[in-house]
């Protein structure tokens, strides 16, 4: 992480927008699975609801409190996986996870991730990686039907 | 009456007693290039031509003849495969001369405190003014005194062991050191005597002239049931290249114990060639801990012989090398008796263009049953240009033994580093934490708390500069 990263790089407009106006920010009236997640380092919490039909994520919703990064991440995640198959959602999770941790050589991954690439600043601030990935871990837990609460620890 | 030409006359040594052993076979090259060693020797010979000490003259002559046959081994010699000695044979070194040194100057080199129990050698020569020799019953003296006087009180014990364990014909460094024998440490711990505080033996090179050479020699005897510890320091007063060819002979009688610590911290222009030979009798215990952080080229040889049953040997080493340093640890643990144990663990941290070598051999002789030998070597490379050569060897001739050995060479775990960063620790601190943890295993082998702190400050300072 030699380049000097400024806080502005972390808090890009997309993130600030999703924090102030989070999408799918409600409990689903009808859901198949849910999961809970906590980030003890930061105090972020999330409760995720999924409605899955024939392997497709029909509807998704979340509740919770937390920092800009965690809320924006949850919001963007719901947008990214709604309407996609559970298999595709898993794939995006892995791609995003890699994207968060390592500097990418080429821009193709960033292009594929679309709005999610707004989290590029997290690479320079590893201490925020847990905020950015909490929602995704909750999604994974919900898809796998683990039932118990997940934690980033 | 037939006179035996080889009889011992007065205190001169016959060629038998010099125990030169068998000549090495093999392709050992002679000294090449400048021939500065030969020049220095003839100067030394000239200077002592009127000297009445025929014992010393004879000893040196025999040693020089021995050394001339082999010279300093080149990379063609299997035991020196990874260490190129050309920069030593091709540079010219002149004898270092003793200099008056202020105790304050010494303080800085020794980490801020001057140990109260110390023997100091400046450029290889005993410095009375800087030393505080231990009280009797332990004998701590300058070797020069014993070499000079014919009827010295320690002459007998000196003759019993000197040159008997470090054999000139088998080790070029020993032959070289003996050819220029001048001074060193004579330490004798009598039967049952327990020495509670470590004795610090300080070898200081002044480096006020460029390319000087010194030949420190140590002879340490611990009688049955005796116990003690020594801390051997090798430091330089300032920048500049100094060569030290150091030979030690250590004898531990039945039940004796010696904890031997070595701080090898010369400046990065100097050379350190050391050969330590230990003879262990029944139930004796020898531990050797070496911290190698200084020197441009270092060759540190340790040769313990476990000659009596239930003898125990513990070797530990930590190397911290960077820039263009080359540090070579060469050990041969000889299990010559049954029921002996040995435990060897060397670790190294290498940055920039540093090169590390570990040659660890364990010999288990025929009949040395129930041997239990453990050897581990781990190296951490902190840069893509650092290099390590690890060559563990087991030579086993007994069939009821336990010998384990392992060598690893690796880098810092990226995931572990990331883990620390994700907890808010900056990348430099994270790296230092992992490196510190890597070295911790070796540092914990120092039993004495104050000695561990003493060595830890040197490790910390060295790592701060390097990582």
Contacts between the chains, C-beta under 8 A, distances in Angstrom:
chain1	res1	chain2	res2	distance
A	1	B	427	6.4
A	41	B	423	7.6
A	101	B	418	6.4
A	126	B	418	6.1
A	126	B	421	3.8
A	126	B	422	4.5
A	127	B	421	7.0
A	127	B	422	5.8
A	127	B	423	6.9
A	127	B	424	4.5
A	129	B	422	5.1
A	130	B	422	6.5
